[in-house]
């Protein structure tokens, strides 16, 4: 038995349960969790707030790919930037050079942060991850731009709570025919209880539509 999670506000009951478990198992009470899967947990009980941060993880990612001293980016993907298959390496020498680029491992490292605490890079990662099997310089530049953005924003984190009233807001949007290779549109959504994002996604739509209204309808 690796982990035992007790949830509730009845402190005496928790202590009784832990005392009972100690009679049958060798266990330690480590107190409040400070990290979970490398995610730092912040608490402000006076304001009923809890925060999740991956700043230390992002520091490791930036160091791993030699981007810790890079210029800091302001957005995950340059405005108006488009990527396509026409930008993939075509000549043998270019293909050999791009095969040495740690493109897939960089995408995977960013993806872990995106899934856990960084919904703001969902769109950029969705676009750049399509070219892992055959990439070109433009694709690699786009991925490094994500790292530059994370260099500037690595200390930002998700915050939950702060209100006794529970309100859930959901936001959706689309990018009409943003994929230049197949004319498919992009869907994006984020679900926020009390202002803190808990679920998000950005991905291509499964069908090609001819009207912006259709793309909006699909994502909604």
C-alpha positions in Angstrom: 0.0 0.0 0.0 1.7 3.1 -1.2 -0.6 6.0 -0.5 -3.6 6.6 1.7 -5.7 9.7 1.1 -8.0 11.1 3.8 -10.5 13.7 2.8 -12.6 15.7 5.2 -12.6 18.3 8.0 -13.1 16.0 11.0 -9.6 16.1 12.4 -10.3 13.8 15.4 -11.7 11.2 13.1 -8.7 11.4 10.8 -6.4 10.9 13.8 -8.4 7.8 14.9 -8.2 6.4 11.4 -4.4 6.9 11.1 -3.9 5.4 14.6 -5.9 2.4 13.5 -4.0 2.0 10.3 -0.6 2.2 12.1 -1.6 -1.0 14.0 -1.7 -3.0 10.8 0.7 -1.2 8.4 4.1 0.4 8.6 3.3 4.0 7.6 4.4 7.6 8.1 2.3 10.7 8.4 4.1 13.2 6.2 1.5 16.0 6.9 0.1 18.2 4.2 1.2 17.4 0.6 3.8 19.9 -0.8 4.2 18.3 -4.2 2.2 15.8 -6.3 3.8 14.5 -9.5 6.3 17.3 -9.4 3.6 19.9 -9.1 4.1 22.4 -6.2 1.0 23.0 -4.0 0.5 26.4 -2.5 -2.2 27.2 0.2 -3.6 30.4 1.6 -6.2 29.2 4.1 -7.1 32.8 5.2 -8.4 33.5 1.6 -9.5 29.9 0.9 -7.1 29.6 -2.0 -5.0 26.7 -3.3 -2.5 27.0 -6.2 -0.7 24.5 -8.4 2.7 25.4 -10.0 5.2 23.6 -12.3 7.9 26.3 -12.2 10.6 23.8 -11.0 9.6 21.3 -13.7 9.7 24.0 -16.4 13.2 25.1 -15.2 14.4 21.5 -15.8 12.8 21.4 -19.2 14.4 24.8 -20.2 17.8 23.6 -19.0 17.4 20.2 -20.7 16.9 21.9 -24.1 19.4 24.7 -23.5 16.7 27.4 -23.4 17.2 28.6 -19.9 19.0 31.7 -21.1 16.9 32.3 -24.2 15.0 35.5 -24.9 11.6 35.6 -23.2 8.6 35.2 -25.5 5.4 37.1 -25.0 2.9 34.7 -26.6 3.1 30.9 -27.2 2.8 31.3 -31.0 3.5 34.3 -33.2 0.4 36.1 -34.4 -0.4 35.0 -37.9 2.1 32.2 -37.9 1.1 29.2 -40.0 2.7 25.7 -40.2 2.1 23.2 -42.9 3.6 20.1 -44.6 5.2 22.3 -47.3 7.7 23.4 -44.6 8.9 19.9 -43.8 12.4 18.9 -44.8 12.6 17.7 -48.3 16.3 17.3 -49.2 18.3 14.3 -47.8 20.8 16.6 -46.1 18.1 18.7 -44.5 16.2 15.6 -43.4 19.4 14.2 -41.8 20.0 17.5 -40.0 16.4 17.7 -38.7 16.5 14.1 -37.5 19.1 15.2 -34.8 16.7 17.9 -33.5 15.0 16.7 -30.2 11.6 17.7 -31.5 9.4 14.9 -30.2 11.0 14.9 -26.7 10.5 18.7 -26.5 6.9 18.3 -27.5 6.4 15.5 -24.9 8.1 17.6 -22.1 5.9 20.6 -22.8 2.8 18.4 -23.1 3.1 17.2 -19.5 3.0 20.8 -18.3 0.1 21.6 -20.7 -1.9 18.7 -19.4 -1.4 19.6 -15.7 -1.2 23.3 -15.3 -0.6 25.2 -18.5 -3.8 25.5 -20.7 -2.3 28.7 -22.3 0.0 26.6 -24.5 -2.7 24.1 -25.6 -3.2 25.6 -29.1 0.5 26.1 -29.9 1.3 22.5 -28.8 -1.6 21.1 -30.8 -0.3 22.7 -34.0 3.4 21.9 -33.5 2.8 18.3 -32.4 1.5 17.4 -35.9 4.9 17.4 -37.5 6.9 15.0 -35.2 7.4 12.5 -38.0 8.7 15.0 -40.6 9.6 18.5 -39.6 11.4 21.5 -40.9 13.1 24.6 -39.5 9.8 26.5 -39.2 8.3 23.8 -37.0 11.4 23.7 -34.7 11.4 27.5 -34.5 7.7 27.4 -33.4 8.4 24.9 -30.7 11.3 27.0 -29.4 9.0 29.9 -29.3 6.8 28.0 -26.9 9.8 27.4 -24.7 10.7 31.1 -24.8 7.1 31.9 -23.7 7.4 29.4 -20.8 10.7 31.0 -19.9 8.9 34.3 -19.2 5.8 32.7 -17.6 7.2 29.7 -15.7 6.2 31.2 -12.3 2.6 31.5 -13.3 0.3 28.9 -11.8 -3.4 27.9 -11.5 -5.4 29.2 -8.5 -8.6 27.7 -7.1 -11.1 28.8 -4.5 -11.6 32.2 -3.0 -15.4 32.1 -3.0 -18.0 30.3 -1.0 -20.4 30.3 -3.9 -19.6 27.7 -6.5 -19.9 29.0 -10.1 -18.8 27.1 -13.2 -18.0 29.0 -16.4 -17.2 27.3 -19.7 -15.6 29.0 -22.7 -15.3 27.8 -26.3 -13.8 29.2 -29.5 -12.7 28.0 -32.9 -10.2 28.8 -35.6 -11.8 28.6 -39.0 -9.9 26.3 -41.4 -6.6 27.0 -39.6 -4.9 23.8 -40.9 -3.4 24.7 -44.3 -2.9 21.1 -45.3 -6.5 19.8 -44.9 -8.6 23.0 -44.3 -9.8 21.6 -41.0 -10.8 24.1 -38.2 -9.6 24.2 -34.6 -11.7 23.7 -31.5 -10.8 25.0 -28.1 -12.5 25.0 -24.7 -11.8 25.6 -21.0 -14.0 24.9 -18.0 -13.4 27.1 -14.9 -15.1 26.6 -11.6 -14.7 29.8 -9.6 -12.2 31.1 -12.1 -9.7 28.2 -11.9 -9.3 26.1 -15.0 -9.9 22.4 -14.4 -10.4 21.0 -17.9 -9.2 22.3 -21.3 -8.4 21.2 -24.8 -7.3 22.5 -28.2 -7.5 20.2 -31.2 -8.5 19.9 -34.9 -12.1 19.3 -35.7 -12.8 15.9 -37.3 -14.6 17.3 -40.3 -14.1 20.1 -42.8 -16.7 22.8 -42.7 -17.4 25.7 -45.1 -18.9 28.2 -42.7 -17.5 29.8 -39.5 -20.9 29.3 -37.9 -20.5 25.5 -38.5 -17.1 25.5 -36.8 -18.6 27.5 -33.8 -21.5 25.0 -33.6 -19.1 22.0 -33.5 -16.9 23.4 -30.7 -19.9 24.5 -28.7 
